[in-house]
Amino acid sequence: MTSSLARPLLLGHRGTPRLHPENSLAGFQAALDAGLHGAELDVRRLADGALVVCHDAKLPDSRELSRLSRAELPTHVPLLPQVLAWAADTGAYLNIEIKPEASRGDGRTEETLDLVRSYGLAAQVILSSFSPLQLRAAQQHAPAIERGFLYHRAYALPGCDLVPAVARKLGVAALHPHFSLITPQSMELARREGWRVNAWTVNDEPEVRRLVGLGVDGMIGDVPDVLLTA
């Protein structure tokens, strides 16, 4: 979240997936029209090298994105530059999640960051990933663009919580835990370390109220009306 945005930051999870195809421009615009600050989206790579905005490695018809060219995409599946142009035009805030197909990466993190800068969106974007390798690549390539560490379960060894250790090493601006992992203790740790906390995927009004009470900085969800109860 940037200082120019209201708190908590409210983002549509892949847009408005219960009303429009997920990760579509129509869904992103609907999230903005409903009153959210922007959207969370996912980036993958096509066979022809283009970066596409899609969550799964396959389309619903089972065609693999890694085997398709941009000309073969359904019309509702946008390329990353199309979404960035939309954000530049509307002022929408984006949480861009990098979906790595290869453990060592294929340059999509660096290319995504270059595109973000080329559209003048460095202050409107946080790049997130479950992969510390992708976050390290982002840290090295464009340290001024904020990063968020995604995680869906506790990562711990005896006597050692790995999440804060990894977050410190990567210099992240925010933690992006599944909402069920957020506790008063985890919020206290985040505040002490200077990390914002953005929760996903929040689709329940009592959970919104709980998280607001704990002081989360942002929430990502499928249903704008539920998030707007914040």
C-alpha positions in Angstrom: 0.0 0.0 0.0 1.3 3.4 -0.8 0.7 6.5 1.3 -1.7 7.9 -1.3 -4.1 5.0 -0.8 -6.7 4.6 1.8 -6.2 2.0 4.5 -7.0 -0.9 4.3 -6.1 -1.4 0.7 -8.8 -3.4 -1.0 -8.0 -5.5 -4.1 -10.1 -7.8 -6.2 -8.7 -11.3 -6.2 -8.1 -11.9 -9.9 -10.6 -9.1 -10.5 -14.2 -10.1 -9.7 -14.2 -13.9 -10.4 -17.8 -14.5 -9.3 -19.0 -12.0 -11.9 -16.5 -12.1 -14.7 -13.8 -14.4 -16.0 -10.9 -14.3 -13.6 -7.9 -12.2 -14.5 -9.9 -10.4 -17.2 -9.9 -6.7 -18.0 -13.7 -6.7 -17.5 -13.2 -8.2 -14.0 -10.5 -5.7 -13.1 -12.6 -2.8 -14.2 -15.6 -4.2 -12.3 -13.5 -4.3 -9.1 -12.5 -0.7 -9.6 -16.1 0.4 -10.4 -17.3 -1.3 -7.2 -15.0 0.9 -5.1 -11.9 -1.3 -4.7 -8.5 0.2 -5.1 -7.4 -2.2 -7.7 -6.7 -5.9 -8.3 -4.5 -8.9 -7.7 -3.4 -10.8 -10.8 -1.1 -13.6 -11.9 1.6 -13.6 -14.6 2.7 -16.6 -16.7 4.6 -17.0 -20.0 3.4 -18.2 -23.4 5.3 -20.3 -25.9 6.0 -17.2 -28.0 7.6 -15.4 -25.0 4.7 -13.1 -24.3 3.7 -12.5 -20.7 0.0 -13.4 -20.1 -2.3 -12.7 -17.1 -3.6 -16.0 -16.0 -3.6 -18.0 -12.8 -3.5 -21.6 -14.0 -0.9 -23.2 -16.2 -3.7 -24.5 -18.4 -6.9 -22.9 -19.9 -10.2 -24.4 -18.9 -10.1 -26.4 -22.2 -6.9 -28.0 -21.0 -4.6 -26.2 -23.4 -1.3 -25.5 -21.8 -0.2 -21.8 -21.8 3.4 -22.8 -22.4 2.4 -24.3 -25.7 0.3 -21.4 -27.0 1.0 -18.2 -28.8 -0.7 -14.9 -28.1 -2.8 -15.3 -31.2 -4.3 -18.5 -29.8 -5.5 -17.0 -26.5 -9.2 -16.6 -25.9 -10.3 -12.9 -26.2 -10.9 -12.5 -22.5 -7.4 -13.5 -21.5 -5.2 -10.4 -21.5 -1.5 -9.9 -22.0 0.4 -8.2 -19.2 1.0 -5.0 -21.2 -2.7 -4.6 -21.8 -3.4 -4.8 -18.0 -0.6 -2.4 -17.2 -1.9 0.1 -19.8 -5.3 -0.2 -18.1 -3.8 0.5 -14.7 -1.8 3.5 -16.0 -5.1 4.9 -17.5 -7.3 4.3 -14.4 -4.8 4.7 -11.5 -5.6 1.2 -10.3 -3.2 -0.4 -7.8 -1.9 -3.8 -8.8 -0.6 -6.8 -6.8 1.2 -8.7 -9.5 1.9 -12.4 -8.5 4.7 -14.1 -10.4 3.8 -17.8 -11.2 7.1 -19.5 -11.9 7.0 -22.7 -14.0 10.7 -23.3 -13.5 12.4 -23.3 -10.2 15.3 -21.2 -11.5 13.0 -18.8 -13.3 12.9 -17.8 -17.0 13.2 -14.0 -16.7 9.5 -13.3 -16.3 10.2 -11.5 -13.0 12.7 -9.1 -14.6 10.6 -8.6 -17.7 7.5 -7.9 -15.6 9.4 -5.3 -13.6 10.7 -3.7 -16.7 7.2 -3.4 -18.1 5.9 -1.9 -14.8 8.6 0.8 -15.0 7.9 1.4 -18.7 4.3 2.2 -17.9 5.2 4.5 -15.0 3.6 2.2 -12.5 6.4 1.6 -10.0 4.5 3.4 -7.2 1.2 1.5 -8.1 2.5 -2.0 -7.9 3.6 -4.6 -5.4 5.2 -7.7 -6.9 4.5 -10.9 -4.9 5.4 -14.5 -5.1 5.5 -17.7 -3.1 9.0 -18.2 -4.4 11.9 -16.7 -2.5 13.9 -17.1 -5.7 11.6 -14.9 -7.7 11.5 -12.3 -4.9 15.3 -12.3 -4.8 15.4 -11.7 -8.5 13.0 -8.8 -8.1 15.1 -7.4 -5.3 18.2 -7.4 -7.4 16.6 -6.2 -10.6 14.3 -3.4 -9.4 14.8 -2.8 -5.6 12.6 0.3 -5.6 9.5 -1.7 -6.6 7.9 -3.1 -3.5 7.8 -6.9 -2.9 5.4 -9.0 -0.9 6.1 -12.5 0.4 3.2 -14.9 -0.2 2.6 -17.9 2.1 -0.2 -20.2 2.9 1.0 -22.1 5.9 3.5 -21.8 8.8 7.1 -22.5 7.8 9.1 -23.4 10.8 11.9 -25.4 12.1 12.4 -26.3 15.8 13.0 -22.9 17.5 12.9 -21.0 14.2 10.1 -19.3 12.3 11.3 -19.2 8.7 8.8 -16.5 7.4 10.4 -13.5 9.2 13.9 -14.9 8.4 13.1 -15.1 4.7 11.2 -11.7 4.7 14.2 -10.0 6.3 16.6 -11.5 3.8 14.5 -10.5 0.8 13.9 -7.0 2.1 10.1 -7.2 1.5 7.7 -4.4 2.1 4.8 -6.6 3.0 3.8 -10.1 4.2 1.0 -11.7 2.2 -0.3 -14.5 4.4 -3.5 -16.5 3.9 -6.0 -14.7 6.2 -6.3 -17.7 8.5 -2.6 -17.3 9.6 -3.1 -13.7 10.8 -3.0 -13.4 14.6 -2.3 -10.6 17.1 1.1 -12.1 17.5 1.9 -12.1 13.8 0.6 -8.5 13.5 2.8 -7.4 16.4 5.9 -9.0 14.7 5.0 -7.3 11.4 4.7 -3.9 13.1 8.0 -4.4 14.9 9.8 -5.3 11.6 8.1 -2.5 9.6 6.2 -4.9 7.2 2.7 -4.2 6.0 0.3 -7.2 6.1 -2.0 -7.9 3.2 -4.4 -10.8 3.7 -5.9 -13.2 1.0 -8.5 -14.5 0.1 -11.0 -12.7 2.4 -14.7 -13.5 1.4 -16.4 -13.5 4.8 -17.7 -10.3 6.5 -16.9 -11.4 10.1 -13.4 -12.2 8.9 -13.1 -8.7 7.4 -14.1 -7.2 10.7 -11.6 -9.4 12.6 -8.8 -8.4 10.3 -9.7 -4.7 10.4 -9.6 -5.0 14.2 -6.1 -6.5 14.1 -5.0 -3.6 11.9 -4.2 -5.3 8.6 -3.0 -3.0 5.8 -4.8 -4.7 2.9 -7.3 -7.4 2.0 -7.7 -9.4 -1.3 -11.0 -11.0 -2.0 -13.4 -12.3 -4.6 -16.5 -10.2 -3.5 -16.1 -6.4 -3.5 -19.2 -5.9 -1.3 -17.7 -8.1 1.4 -14.4 -6.2 1.3 -16.1 -2.9 1.3 -17.6 -3.7 4.8 -14.1 -2.7 6.0 
